[in-house]
Amino acid sequence: MMTGNDLAEALILAVADVEEDRALRLVRKMISLGVEPLLIIDACQRGLDMVGERYERREYFLSALIMSGEIFREITALLEKKGYFKPSEDENAPKVILGAPLGDIHDLGKYIVSVLLRRAGFRVIDLGVSVVPARFVEAAVEEDARLVAMSALITAA
């Protein structure tokens, strides 16, 4: 029988190999065994890192990057369905304004941060992508948020 760590290693490879069905089966198994959700997220992140490395080595194309991001979203949707990563309903929970700044349309990193912040008990107000600077300020004032976070794609030139 596979342990949680064995399943996590298998999940890393399933995400890295962009094998959606296998990744989702592994996550369902991990959930049924009570594996800590952050271990599942960590395995996904490590798999996504491998996808990025393969892309940089030109072993993968843009479609693999997009598909691996969708696999991650499906996995977090499974976790949310099981009661993990729900938005905080606590009116006193600290609020975070989150978005990608003007000109940046990449949202996978933002999505990962959003999931982890919600897991940590924050109320996340996600402004989306390509957000003008003034909108971050407006939202922070409107929501009385203590934290503003911006996610941007960083590449080595």
N, C-alpha and C positions, 0 to 999 in steps of 0.2 A: 504494500500500500504506500502510495506517495504521501510524503509529509507536506506541510505548508511551504517549506523552503524548496522542496523538489518541484512543487507546482509553480512556485514563483519563478524558478529557473526556466521551466517549460513555458511560462507566460512571457518571459522576456524574449525567448526565441520566437514564439508565435507572433508577437507584435513586430519584432525585427524582421520576420519573414513575411509580414503583412498577410497573415493567415487569420482572417476574421472569424470564421466558424470555430477554429481550434482555440483561439484566444477567448472567445465567449464561453465555450464549453469549460475551459480551465477556470475562468472566473466564477462560473456557476458552481463548479466543484469546490473552489476555495471558499465561497460564501457558505455553502452547505456544511463545510468543515469548521466554520467559525474563524477563518483566517482573518487577522486584523486588516481592515480595509486600507490602512496606510501601507502595508506590505504589498497589497495589490497595486496601489497607485505607484509605489516605488518601482515595482517590476515593470509596469507600463512605461514609466519614465526612462528606465534603462533600455527598454526595447525601442522607444522613440529615439533615444540617443544613437542607438545602433543604426536605425533607419537614416538619421541625419548623416552619420559617418559614411554609410554606403552611398548616399546621395552625393556627398562631397567627393568620393572616389569615382563618381560617375557609374556606379553599379546600379543605381536606382534613378528613376526619372521623377519629375514633379508629381506624377500620379501616385507614386508610392508614398510620398510625403502627405498628400491629401488623404489617401486611404488610411494611413496609419493614424492620422488625426481623427478620422471618423471612427475607427476602431476604439480609440481612447474615449471618445464621446459615448459610444454605445456601452462601454464598460462602466463609465461613471453613471450612466442612466440606470444600469442594472443595480449598482450600489445605492443609488438614490431610491430606487423602487423598494429596496430592502430596508430603507430607513436611514441610510448613511447620507451625509452631506446635505441634509435638508437646510433650507434657509432658516435662520434663526427667527423665531416668532417673538422673542423677547424684545419688547420695545426699548429696553435699556441696553441692549447689546451694542457694542461699539460699531459704528458705521464706517465703511470703506468705500470711497468712490474709485471705480476701476475703469480703465479704458485704454485704447491704443491711440496715440496722438495723431493729429492731422497728417495725412500722407501714408500712414501705416495701416494696412488692411489685414495683417496677420493676427490671428486670434487664438492659436493653440496655446501659446504660453500664458496668455491672459486667462484662458479657460482653466488651465491647470491651477494657476494662482487662485482663481475664484473658488474652485472646488476646495482647495486646502484652507482658504480663509473661512469659508462657510463651515468646514469641519471644525475649525478652531473656535467657532461661536460668533464670528463677525456677521453683521448684516452687510451684504455686498450690493452696491448699487452699480450695476454694469452699464456704462454709457455706450459700449460698442467699440467700433473701430473708426479711424480717421476723424477723431474728435477734435474740434477747435479748442485751443487753450482756454478761452473764456468759459467754455461749457464746463470744464473741470472745476473752475472757481465757482461758477454759479451753483453747480450741484453740491459742492462742499458747503456753501452757505445755506442753500435750501434744506439740505439734509442734516445740517449741524454735524458734519462728519469730521472726525479727528485725523483721518488719514486719507490721502489721495495717492493712488498707485497708477503708474502708467507702464504699459507693456509695449516693448518695441523689438522688432527683429534686429538682431545684431549679427553682422556677418564680417568675416575677415576679408579684407580687400586684397 
